[in-house]
């Protein structure tokens, strides 16, 4: 995979001219593209490190560095996504655009059960009417709200969650362990790190559970609720990652 990443970067380096990258054209060149030294300078890395990356050596590229590479190389949205996929990193600028949100909403609306889509930090991007009816106090937010509804904020900051979710203590413990497993090496991303810091400061229970360093897989299974209007519910949770956006997951609560 490192060789694929290096080949991709080299190919796009050789396609962009110095003028396109904001550099003077200079004298005659063997190839019309950027030299490694020029790309390294524009990305604020050493030429040696960039050489090793293009050669497929075992060097690590951070999300922020990949973002600089994508900007300098003027990659399209599809090319940028492919770059981050090859490096197994999450684009710090990745978010569901309006164009992406529309098919997400259509997808969950077609499911005849509570269903919603979560992003990397477990913000809900889309949900259907069944999910809205189930999760009062979480998904019933105003369209112009400053923050997207977040599952962890709901769990640890909302009194409605404690009344709705049966065996809250056990579910809260497992949810934190699932979140740690889900974010993995992306815990340092600004949005994720900010959420962890916010919850640690605002909830002693979250802070205690986060400190435990527990990790479990988000396997789904039985979920029990005590709904104020619908009474006791037992639903089976199924979670699937989206093919084109691995940082997004579809969650369904089936009868």
N, C-alpha and C positions, 0 to 999 in steps of 0.2 A: 504493500500500500504506500510506503514511503517513496518508492520509485515512481508510482503513478502520480503522487503529489508533486515530486520534483519535475517530472516530465511535463505536467500541466503548467506549472509556473514558468518553466523555461520556454515552452511554446508560446505562451502569452507575452512573456518578456520580449521575445523576438518579433512579435507582431506590432508592438506599440512603438512609435517613433519618438525620438527625443522631443520634437516639437509638441506632440500630443501630450507628453508628460510634463511639459512646461520647461524643458531644457533647451539651450541653444543647439542648433544642428551640428555645429563644429565642422571638422574636415571630412575627408572621405572615410567611409566605413566599409568593413567587409560585409556586414549585414545591416539592414535598415533599422533593426530594433534597438532596444536599450542594451547597453553592456551591463554585466553583473554589477560592476562597481557603481554604475549610475542608479540601478534599482536599489542597491544596498543603501546608497546615500539618501535616496528619496524615502526609504522606509526606516532610516536611522538604525541600521544593523551593520555588522561588519561584512565585507565581501567574502571573507572565509566562511562565515556562518551560512551565507546565502549559497555559496558554492556547495557546501556540504548538504544543504537542504535539496538543492537541485540534483545532486548526485544520489539522493536516496539514503544518505547516512542517517544514523539514529540520533537525530536532533529534534527537539520539541519546539513547535511554533505555537505561541499563545493565541488566543482569540483576537486580542487587540492587534497583534502583529499581522495576522491573516487579514484583518479588516483593513490595515494600511496597504497591504499587498493588493487587495481587491480594488481599493480606491485608486492606487497608482496605476495599476494595469487596466483600469476602467472596465472592469468585468460587468457583464450584464447580470440581471438578477439570477438567471439560471446558472450562469458560470460561477457567480459568487456562492450560490448554494452548493454547487458541486465542489468547489474549493474547500468549504468548511466540512463537507461530507467526507472528502478524502482524508482530511486531517483529523477527523473525529472530534470536531469542536463545534460549539454553538455560536452562531453569529451574534455578537452583542447587540446588533441593530435589528435582529430578527423579531418581527411581531406580525400578527395577523393583520394584513391590510384590509381595507373595505372590500376589495375584490375577493380576497381569500375568505373573509368572514361570511359572505353570502352563501357559498356552497356549504360551509360548516353548519350554518343555520338550517339550510334546506335538508341536510343530512339528519340532524337531530329531530327536525320536525317530522321526518318520515318514520321515525321509530315509535312504536306504540307502547312506550314504557318510559319512565323517567330516564333522560339521557342528557349528557352535557360534555363539553370539550374543555380540557384543562391544558394550559401551557406549561413551560418549564417550572415556573414558580407557583403553579397550581392556581392561577387566576382562571376564572371561567370566561371563555371567549364566546360560547354559544350554548344555549340550553332550550329545551322544549317546554311546552305548557305543563306536562306531567311532572317534570323536574321542578318547575316553578311552584306547583301546588304542593309538592312534597317538602321542599326546602324553604319554607317561610323564614324570613330573617337572614337569608343568605342571597338568594337569586332575585328577590323582589327589590331591586335597586332602581333608582331613577336613571334614565338614559344619559343624563349629563353629570352623573356622579363622578367625583375626581378620581376614584379608584375602582378598578374592576373588582367584582366579587371574588374573594379569595377563600379557598376551602379551609386553610389553616387559620385565617383570621376568624372565620365563622366558628370553627371548632373551639378556639381558645378565648375568643373575645365576646362571644354572643351567648346570652342566657338561653336563647331559643334552642341552641344546639344541645345544651345539657338536658333540656326537657324532651327533645325529639329523639336523640340517639340513645338506645338502650345499651346499658353497660358502658357508659361514657368513659370511665377511667381506662378500661381495657382498650376501647377503640382509639382513644386519644394517644395512648402509649404506642399502639401499633401504627397509627397514622404518622407519627413523627419518625418512627423507624423506617416506614415505607418512603417517606419524603427524603430521608438521608440516602437511602439506596437509589432513589429515582434521580436525584440531582448529581450524585457521584462527584466527579472531578469538576463539575460546573458550579460548585458552591461559591466560588469566588466571583462569579458574574455579578455585576452591580445590583441588578434587580433581585437576585436570589439572596446575596449577602445582606442587602438592605432589609429584606423581609425577615430573615433570621434575626438580625439585630433588633428590629422593631418588636418581634414577638418575644424575644428574650427579655427585653426591657419591660414589656407590658404584661407578661404572663409568667409568674413564677413556676407554674406547672409546665409550660413549654420549656422554659430554661432548664428545669430539672431533667426533663425527658431528653432534651437535646444533648445535655452533658453526658448522658449514659452511653452515647456512641452506638446505640443499638441499630442494627440493619436487618430488615426483612423484605422479602419480595412482595410486590403489590399484586397478589395472586387473585384477589377477588374472593368470592364465597358469600356466605350468608350475612346479610345485614338486617338488623332489626330496628324498627322505629316505633315510637309511641306518638302518633300524630294527633294534634288537638282536635281535628275534625274527622279524620279517617280511622282513628283508633290504632290498634296494634297491627303492624305490617311486618312481614318477613319477605325480603327480596334477595335475589342472587345478583351480586355485582360481577360484571364482566368488563374488563379493561383492555382496550386495543390501541396500539400506536398507529398513527397515520403513516401511510407509505411515503408520501412526499415531504412530510414534516415530522421527523422522528421526535422532536421536542413536544409535539402535541399528542394528547391521548383522548380517545373516546371512552367515556364511562357510561355503562348502561346498568340499570337496576331492574332486572327481569322478574316477573312473577314466579 
